[in-house]
Amino acid sequence: MHSSLHSKQKGLTMKYFMTLLVVAVALASCSNKNISQSTNSTKKMELSLKEKAVAVLESLETGAKEPIAYINPNKYIQHNLAVGDGLAGFGEVMQHQPEGGFKAKVIRAFEDGNYVFTHTEYDFFGPKVGFDIFRFEDGLIVEHWDNLAEITPPNPSGRTQLDGATTISDVDQTAKNKEIVQSMITDVFLNGKGEKTPEYINPAKYIQHNSQVADGLEGLGAALKYFAENGLVMEYDRVHMILGEGNFVLSVSEGKFGKGDHVAYYDLFRLEDGKVVEHWDVIQPIPAKEEWKNDNGKF
């Protein structure tokens, strides 16, 4: 899904992709009579939205045909700007897989209403980390967003972009935790009220997975000081989406980074007792519009 997917590599044949499309369309166009057969049994076997999203991602590596049936063949809105819209765009990605195929290992997966968001270790022409968001309608994927970055060495605290806690808890606190993250992004990152940081982040336990930042508020402070002293920026201009399940909340934002590059910020937070205790992120530059492969926009 990276722009380098268009480099010349040995890929799947169009014949294989067309087979996938035929399967998807056939399944989507089944008669009501066929769909309703063994209704009770089907309900028991029906996968959750989270399981469907994970299956689609893992099929990039396994080549399994079945998961494409979880994508609406008539409506698939793509927000990865390096990929064409619809199933045709998905097929083009598959055509450009490298020798040995893609790799996709889902580390974390969460479900929030009709949305599923995942944290995944990829190999797309090199190791990458990514967040994916899928929106479902009537049990089928109809929209996809993502953010990807290169895998980097461990940060100053020895943590990687993907390790750390994975257990979902406090599901009854989902709405509250989303509100906390929304307020933190608004106060600290949008409005620049850095003095309010300790109200949202546990100063005694803040585990950081950003490649360049150490644990604790001291690590965050040192990173911000470095940026200021070197004429670099980390600005959040707008929050587009807040999704969560239990103690995990993902924020999707737009802003500027480094020397002023237009970027998408995907930040995943883990909370305990109403405060952030762990953070992962992916920051990806947004290409100029003339480079887009679809017209749906990044957000």
C-alpha positions in Angstrom: 0.0 0.0 0.0 3.1 2.2 0.0 3.8 4.2 -3.2 6.7 1.8 -3.8 4.2 -0.9 -4.6 4.4 0.5 -8.2 8.0 -0.6 -8.5 8.5 -3.5 -10.8 8.2 -6.7 -8.9 6.9 -10.2 -9.7 3.2 -10.3 -8.7 0.1 -12.3 -8.8 -1.5 -12.8 -12.1 -4.6 -10.9 -13.3 -6.2 -14.3 -13.7 -5.9 -14.9 -9.9 -7.3 -11.5 -9.1 -10.2 -11.9 -11.4 -11.0 -15.1 -9.7 -11.1 -13.3 -6.4 -13.4 -10.7 -7.8 -15.7 -13.3 -9.3 -15.9 -15.0 -5.8 -16.8 -11.7 -4.2 -19.4 -10.7 -6.7 -21.0 -14.1 -6.7 -21.2 -14.1 -2.9 -22.6 -10.5 -2.9 -25.3 -11.4 -5.5 -26.6 -14.6 -3.9 -30.4 -14.7 -3.7 -32.2 -14.1 -0.5 -33.3 -17.7 -0.5 -29.7 -19.0 -0.6 -28.6 -16.5 2.0 -31.3 -17.5 4.4 -30.6 -21.2 4.4 -29.6 -22.5 7.8 -30.0 -19.1 9.4 -29.5 -20.2 12.9 -26.4 -22.1 12.1 -25.0 -19.2 10.1 -25.5 -16.8 12.9 -23.5 -19.1 15.2 -20.7 -19.3 12.7 -20.7 -15.6 11.7 -17.4 -13.9 12.3 -17.2 -10.7 14.3 -16.3 -7.5 12.4 -12.9 -7.6 14.1 -12.3 -11.2 12.9 -13.2 -10.2 9.3 -10.9 -7.3 9.3 -8.0 -9.4 10.6 -8.7 -12.1 8.0 -8.5 -9.6 5.2 -5.2 -8.3 6.4 -3.8 -11.8 6.9 -4.9 -12.8 3.4 -2.2 -10.4 2.1 0.3 -13.0 3.3 -1.6 -16.3 3.1 -3.3 -15.6 -0.3 -6.5 -17.0 1.1 -9.5 -16.2 -1.2 -12.3 -16.3 1.3 -11.7 -13.0 3.1 -12.3 -10.9 -0.1 -15.9 -11.8 0.4 -15.9 -9.5 3.5 -15.3 -6.5 1.2 -18.4 -5.0 -0.4 -17.7 -5.5 -4.2 -19.9 -2.5 -5.1 -18.7 0.0 -2.5 -15.2 0.0 -1.2 -13.9 3.6 -0.5 -10.1 3.7 -0.3 -8.2 6.4 1.6 -4.7 5.1 1.1 -3.7 7.6 -1.4 -1.2 5.3 -3.1 -4.0 2.8 -4.0 -6.8 3.1 -6.5 -10.4 3.1 -5.3 -12.6 0.0 -5.0 -11.7 -3.6 -5.4 -9.8 -2.8 -8.6 -7.3 -0.9 -6.4 -7.1 -3.7 -4.0 -6.4 -6.1 -6.9 -3.6 -3.8 -8.2 -1.9 -4.0 -4.9 -2.0 -7.8 -5.0 -0.6 -7.8 -8.5 2.5 -6.0 -7.3 3.4 -8.2 -4.4 7.2 -9.0 -4.3 9.0 -12.3 -4.6 7.9 -14.3 -1.6 4.7 -12.3 -1.1 3.7 -9.7 1.5 3.9 -10.2 5.2 1.2 -9.1 7.6 1.0 -9.9 11.3 -1.8 -8.2 13.3 -0.5 -7.4 16.8 -3.6 -5.6 18.1 -7.2 -5.4 16.9 -10.1 -3.4 18.3 -13.8 -2.9 17.5 -15.8 0.2 18.0 -19.3 0.0 16.6 -19.1 -0.3 12.8 -15.3 0.4 12.9 -12.4 -2.0 13.4 -8.8 -0.6 13.8 -5.7 -2.7 13.9 -2.0 -2.3 14.6 0.0 -4.5 12.3 3.6 -5.5 11.4 4.0 -5.6 7.6 6.6 -6.3 5.0 5.8 -4.2 1.9 9.1 -4.0 0.1 10.8 -3.7 3.5 9.6 -3.9 7.2 6.8 -1.5 8.1 4.4 -0.7 10.9 0.8 0.3 10.2 -2.5 1.2 11.6 -5.6 0.3 9.5 -9.2 1.4 10.0 -12.1 -0.4 8.4 -15.7 0.8 8.3 -18.5 -1.8 7.9 -22.0 -1.7 6.6 -24.3 -4.8 6.9 -21.3 -6.9 7.8 -19.1 -5.9 4.9 -16.1 -3.6 4.6 -17.1 -0.4 2.7 -14.3 2.0 3.7 -10.6 1.8 4.6 -8.0 4.2 6.0 -4.4 3.6 7.1 -1.0 5.0 8.1 2.3 3.3 7.4 5.9 3.9 8.4 9.3 2.2 8.2 10.3 -0.1 11.1 13.1 1.6 13.0 15.5 0.5 15.7 14.3 0.5 19.4 13.9 3.9 21.0 16.1 5.3 23.8 14.2 3.2 26.3 14.7 0.1 24.3 11.1 -0.2 23.1 9.9 -0.9 19.6 7.0 0.4 17.6 5.0 -2.7 18.1 5.8 -4.3 21.5 4.0 -3.6 24.7 0.6 -4.4 26.2 -2.1 -6.1 24.0 -4.8 -7.1 26.5 -8.1 -5.3 26.2 -9.8 -4.4 29.5 -12.2 -1.9 31.0 -14.7 -2.2 28.1 -17.3 -0.4 30.2 -14.9 2.6 30.2 -14.6 2.9 26.4 -16.7 6.1 26.1 -15.0 7.8 29.0 -11.5 6.9 27.8 -12.3 8.3 24.3 -13.4 11.5 25.9 -10.2 11.7 27.9 -8.1 11.3 24.7 -10.2 13.8 22.8 -9.7 16.4 25.6 -6.0 15.7 25.8 -5.5 16.1 22.0 -7.5 19.3 22.1 -5.9 20.9 25.2 -2.3 19.8 24.8 -1.7 19.3 21.1 -4.3 21.6 19.4 -4.3 24.4 21.9 -0.7 24.1 23.1 -1.6 23.9 26.8 1.5 21.8 27.7 1.0 22.6 31.4 -2.1 20.3 31.4 -0.1 17.3 30.2 0.1 15.7 33.8 -3.7 15.9 34.0 -3.9 13.3 31.1 -0.6 11.3 31.3 0.5 9.3 34.3 3.9 10.9 35.2 5.0 7.9 37.1 4.2 5.4 34.4 4.3 6.5 30.8 5.6 3.9 28.4 6.7 5.4 25.0 7.0 3.5 21.7 7.8 6.4 19.5 11.1 5.7 17.8 12.8 8.8 19.0 11.3 9.4 22.4 12.2 7.9 25.8 9.8 6.8 28.5 8.2 9.3 30.9 7.3 12.9 30.7 11.0 13.7 30.8 11.4 11.8 27.6 8.6 13.7 26.0 9.9 17.0 27.3 13.4 16.3 25.9 12.0 15.5 22.5 9.9 18.7 22.4 12.9 20.8 23.5 15.0 19.2 20.7 12.4 20.2 18.2 12.2 23.7 19.4 16.0 24.2 19.5 16.4 22.8 15.9 13.5 24.7 14.3 11.4 21.6 13.9 7.6 21.5 14.4 5.1 19.0 15.7 1.7 20.6 15.2 -1.7 19.1 15.4 -4.2 21.2 13.3 -7.3 19.0 13.4 -8.6 15.7 14.9 -10.5 13.6 12.4 -11.4 10.5 14.3 -11.4 9.0 17.8 -12.0 5.3 18.1 -11.6 3.0 21.1 -12.3 -0.3 22.8 -11.9 -0.4 26.5 -8.5 0.8 27.7 -7.2 1.4 24.1 -8.0 4.6 22.1 -6.8 5.6 18.7 -6.8 9.2 17.5 -6.4 10.2 13.9 -5.2 13.8 13.3 -3.8 16.1 10.7 -1.0 18.5 11.1 2.7 19.4 10.4 5.8 17.6 11.4 9.6 18.1 11.1 10.3 20.8 8.7 6.6 21.5 8.2 5.6 18.5 6.2 1.9 17.9 5.9 1.2 14.7 7.8 -1.3 12.3 9.3 -0.9 11.4 12.9 -2.2 8.1 14.1 -1.7 7.8 17.9 -2.7 4.8 20.0 -3.0 5.2 23.7 -3.5 2.8 26.5 -5.2 4.1 29.7 -5.3 3.1 33.3 -7.6 4.7 35.9 -8.4 7.6 33.6 -4.8 8.5 32.5 -2.6 7.6 29.6 0.2 5.0 30.5 1.4 3.9 27.1 1.6 5.3 23.6 2.3 4.1 20.0 2.2 6.2 16.9 2.7 6.3 13.1 3.4 9.6 11.4 3.0 9.5 7.6 3.5 12.4 5.1 0.5 13.2 2.9 1.6 13.4 -0.7 0.7 16.2 -3.1 -2.8 15.8 -4.6 -1.4 15.3 -8.1 0.2 12.1 -6.8 -3.0 10.6 -5.4 -4.4 7.4 -6.9 -7.9 8.1 -5.7 -9.9 11.2 -4.9 -11.2 10.3 -1.5 -8.6 12.1 0.6 -6.5 10.9 3.5 -9.2 11.4 6.0 
